[in-house]
Structures are given as C-alpha cells and as structure tokens.
C-alpha cells in the first residue's frame, strides 16, 4: 500500500462520496483511498478512545490499531450498519480491551439523583473578561467529562459530543437503548453540577483533534499497512 498522501484537493473532491462507496473502492484495489476514511473519522475515534482511556497518547495508539484492524477486515464489512458505526465499534472494543489490560475498570459509583446543582462558578450573562478565560473554561469542562465514571463518560461523548443516536450508541457499546438513555441522563445531571449550563461552550469544542495529530495518525497507519 502506498504511503503517499492523496493531497487536500483530492480528499476534498471526494467529500460527497459516501463512506460505503469509498470502502468498496478500497476493497477493489484503490487502497490509498483509505486515507479519506481516516481523515473523515479521526475526530470521532479520538474522542471515543479518549473518553474511555482519558489519555491523549493512548487514544492515538487506539486509533491507529483500530484503523489497521478495520483495513485488514474491510472485506467483512457489511451494509447492515453504517461504516462510521462499524468503525466506532472497533475503536471502542480496542479502547476497552486496553482498559481491561490496565486493570482500571471502576465500579459505577452511586449517583445522587436529588437534582441539586452545585454553586455556579461563573455568572451568567455578558462578561467583559469572558473571552480571556474561554480556553480555561474548556479545560474545566473537559475535566468534568473526564471525571464522569467510564460507563457514563463513553455514552455522554457518543451521544452529546459526537451526536450519535441512541440506537447507534447502543450498538457501539453493546448496550440496550434503555441503558443508554439512563446513563445519559445521569451523565448530564453530573455535568450540570460542573457548570455545564454556565460555560457557554459547545460540546463539539471539546477535545479538538487538530491537523498535526490528524496527519500523524494517518501517516503512522499508512506506514503500518505498508509494512504489513
């Protein structure tokens, strides 16, 4: 498999081509197009892996292994599920396997369902200093997400950050839709106690996966596939 980058113009020219069509073309021999799939899904896979492992570097390792596993088994992909869901499930399995090997599974702690919110850390409404500490607020929010129990955290990231449906989240995590709904409610309740409603940041601003990381993961996976 060639490690030559497709180039941004070619990647953009394929932006309207569905994942499933790209997969068919890769299986048919256009292996370099796998880069298109990686660049489309890097952000989601990073967030999902990081939500489970809470470690940036290890999340990137999981991404690379998930892409390698997906590439090697593309012929097993079936249109019974969306490619994005299939790929997310692979990354989830890999992250959870690493968590098990690290022995860091934790019991889901008993939640206080009283609905009582903690004191607001920042006043609502316009604030002339707001722009100066938005970056710090984002870090605070990311810390609040990290503080969620793993079972709630992965559901929260898939549903509220990545925007997956309840059914897609259930499929990725091998849960029932009812369990997904319950865990999401509890995750949101905890986030409310951490100024979620006060911070003024969109969920999609969390844990950004910037271009240098995107390029690094793509290059590493392409190199591994070439060696294999």
C-alpha positions in Angstrom: 0.0 0.0 0.0 1.4 3.4 -0.9 2.1 5.9 1.9 1.8 8.9 -0.5 -0.7 11.4 0.8 -3.7 11.9 -1.5 -3.4 15.7 -1.1 -6.1 18.0 0.3 -7.6 18.8 -3.1 -8.3 15.1 -3.9 -9.6 14.5 -0.4 -12.0 17.4 -0.7 -13.1 16.2 -4.2 -14.3 13.0 -2.5 -16.1 14.7 0.3 -19.5 13.9 -1.1 -18.8 10.3 -1.8 -20.4 8.1 0.9 -18.2 6.0 3.2 -19.6 2.8 1.9 -18.6 3.7 -1.7 -15.1 4.5 -0.5 -14.9 1.2 1.2 -15.9 -0.6 -1.9 -13.2 1.2 -3.9 -10.6 0.4 -1.3 -11.5 -3.3 -1.3 -11.5 -3.2 -5.1 -7.8 -2.1 -5.1 -7.8 1.7 -4.6 -6.1 1.2 -1.2 -4.8 4.8 -1.0 -8.4 6.0 -0.6 -8.4 4.6 3.0 -6.8 7.9 3.9 -10.1 9.6 3.1 -11.9 7.4 5.6 -9.3 8.1 8.3 -9.5 11.9 7.8 -13.3 11.8 8.0 -13.4 9.8 11.2 -10.3 10.9 13.1 -12.1 13.3 15.3 -14.8 10.9 16.4 -12.4 8.0 17.0 -10.1 10.2 19.1 -12.9 11.5 21.2 -14.4 8.0 21.8 -11.0 6.5 22.6 -10.1 9.3 24.9 -13.4 9.2 26.7 -12.6 5.7 27.7 -8.9 5.9 28.4 -8.5 9.6 29.5 -5.1 9.7 27.9 -4.2 11.6 24.7 -1.3 9.5 23.6 -3.0 6.2 24.3 -6.1 7.4 22.5 -3.9 8.0 19.4 -2.5 4.4 19.7 -6.0 3.0 19.9 -7.0 5.0 16.8 -4.0 3.6 14.8 -4.8 0.0 15.9 -8.5 0.5 15.1 -7.7 1.7 11.6 -5.3 -1.2 11.0 -7.9 -3.7 12.2 -10.6 -2.1 10.1 -8.4 -2.1 7.0 -7.5 -5.7 7.4 -11.2 -6.7 7.8 -12.8 -4.4 5.3 -14.0 -7.4 3.3 -16.0 -8.4 6.4 -17.8 -5.0 6.5 -21.5 -5.4 5.6 -24.0 -2.6 4.9 -26.1 -3.9 7.8 -24.6 -1.0 9.7 -23.2 2.4 8.7 -19.5 2.3 8.2 -19.0 5.0 10.8 -20.8 2.9 13.4 -18.8 -0.2 12.5 -15.5 1.7 12.7 -16.5 3.4 16.0 -17.3 -0.1 17.5 -13.9 -1.3 16.5 -12.2 1.6 18.2 -14.4 1.2 21.3 -13.5 -2.5 21.6 -9.8 -1.7 21.3 -10.0 1.1 23.9 -12.0 -1.1 26.3 -9.5 -4.0 25.8 -6.7 -1.7 26.8 -8.6 -0.5 29.8 -9.1 -4.1 30.9 -5.4 -4.9 30.5 -4.6 -1.9 32.6 -7.0 -3.1 35.3 -8.6 0.3 35.5 -12.3 -0.7 35.3 -14.1 1.1 38.1 -17.5 0.4 39.6 -20.2 2.8 38.6 -20.5 5.0 41.6 -23.8 5.6 43.3 -25.3 8.7 41.9 -27.0 11.4 43.9 -30.3 11.8 41.9 -31.6 14.7 44.1 -31.1 17.0 41.2 -29.3 19.6 43.4 -26.8 21.6 41.3 -23.5 22.9 42.8 -22.9 26.6 43.1 -22.3 28.3 39.8 -18.6 29.0 39.3 -19.2 31.8 36.8 -22.1 34.3 36.5 -24.4 34.1 33.5 -24.8 36.9 31.1 -22.2 39.1 29.3 -18.8 39.4 30.9 -16.1 41.7 29.6 -13.4 39.2 30.7 -15.2 36.2 29.1 -13.0 35.9 26.1 -9.9 35.9 28.2 -10.7 32.7 30.0 -12.8 30.7 27.5 -9.8 28.4 26.9 -9.6 27.8 30.7 -13.3 27.1 30.8 -13.0 24.5 28.0 -10.3 22.7 30.1 -12.6 22.8 33.1 -15.4 21.2 31.0 -13.0 18.6 29.7 -12.0 17.9 33.2 -15.7 17.5 34.1 -16.1 15.0 31.3 -13.0 13.1 32.5 -14.5 12.9 36.0 -17.5 11.0 34.9 -17.5 7.3 35.5 -16.3 5.4 32.4 -19.7 3.9 31.7 -21.4 7.3 31.7 -18.5 9.1 30.0 -18.5 7.0 26.9 -22.2 7.3 26.5 -22.0 11.1 27.0 -19.3 11.5 24.4 -21.0 9.4 21.8 -24.4 11.0 22.3 -23.8 14.6 23.2 -20.4 15.3 21.8 -20.4 13.2 18.6 -24.2 13.3 18.1 -24.9 9.6 17.6 -28.4 8.5 18.0 -29.5 6.3 21.0 -29.6 3.3 18.7 -26.1 3.9 17.3 -24.7 4.5 20.7 -26.3 1.3 22.0 -24.8 -0.6 19.0 -21.3 0.8 19.5 -21.3 0.0 23.2 -23.3 -3.2 23.1 -25.9 -1.8 25.4 -29.7 -1.6 25.3 -31.3 1.7 24.3 -32.8 2.0 27.7 -29.4 1.7 29.4 -28.0 4.3 27.1 -30.9 6.7 28.0 -30.4 6.1 31.7 -26.7 6.6 31.7 -27.0 9.8 29.5 -29.5 11.3 32.0 -27.1 10.6 34.9 -24.1 12.0 33.0 -26.0 15.2 32.1 -27.0 15.6 35.8 -23.4 15.4 36.9 -22.3 17.8 34.2 -24.9 20.3 35.4 -23.1 20.2 38.7 -19.9 21.3 36.9 -21.2 24.5 35.3 -22.1 22.8 32.0 -25.0 25.3 31.5 -22.9 28.3 32.6 -19.8 27.8 30.5 -21.1 29.0 27.1 -19.1 26.4 25.1 -20.5 24.0 22.6 -19.9 20.3 23.3 -18.3 20.0 19.9 -15.4 22.2 21.0 -14.2 19.6 23.5 -11.1 17.6 22.9 -10.2 19.0 19.5 -8.3 16.8 17.1 -6.2 19.3 15.2 -4.5 18.9 11.8 -1.0 17.9 13.1 -2.5 15.0 15.1 -4.7 14.0 12.1 -1.6 13.9 9.8 0.4 12.0 12.4 -2.2 9.3 12.8 -2.8 9.0 9.0 0.9 8.7 8.3 1.5 6.1 11.0 -1.4 3.9 9.9 -0.4 4.1 6.2 3.2 3.1 7.2 2.0 0.2 9.3 -0.2 -1.1 6.5 2.7 -0.8 4.1 4.9 -2.9 6.3 2.2 -5.4 6.8 
